[in-house]
Amino acid sequence: MTSTPHSNSVRWLLEVTAAAAPAGPAAFEEQRQLLRSVAQFDQASRTWWARIGALDVRALELLQRLYEAAQRFGTAVRVEAVAAPDAWNGPCFTDVGELASLAAAQADRGRLLGQLSCAE
């Protein structure tokens, strides 16, 4: 479930990152061309990143491109539930949705979304 940006409930985003794989200039340029339309690049950390507030076509395209980069170049892809910043104006998951409940539970445990504990 998504909400409007100014809901009174807790708002969650999925933050997706892909650390650039070590590569020569040509391979790095291929990674850049693949990811530049779906994610922002942080030069200091050499990481592409984007935030997802709704499971829609844009989100699926973003995830597909990040995982394609992982497959082709060896980028390390990570998905983490984060609280939406106050300045976030896009859609977000709220505390009443099933996905948001899962994200909140995972964030509370200090594990990444999708990461299982050793005891499970």
Steps between C-alpha positions, in 0.01 A plus 500: 500500500629845422391834634509864413817679609346677799340212687520497882617138509854369486634518144748253355709481185709225355848636437676304229874532443750344263871536570693536176702193417874549455541550127704670234368816336306319225320260737428780746345704216278200415384488864434874492298478179290216641420672831500874432131521406375320814738597779719784622875455531706605802856550373660492847366154585474382136145387574177536305193552714125554474199497728180306439173610657261288292527165327422628153645476149778748585602296805506177302709659225743634760538162669538322167780734391684473832487122494605499134803707602574250775481212258705664224759692703494363855354808668387440858126577522336571835140578599432661837186638665550860612275761653388755242674835551273791589578658163387189305210600274447173316292195586599292799404187685306564819483314829162352406623299200638148507826602326547793736443270800768266370736791433443639849559160662822450304624850575424453869707184508791676336502266202464582134166435335509139385790402723421208730641471847736212575241343733232476230 
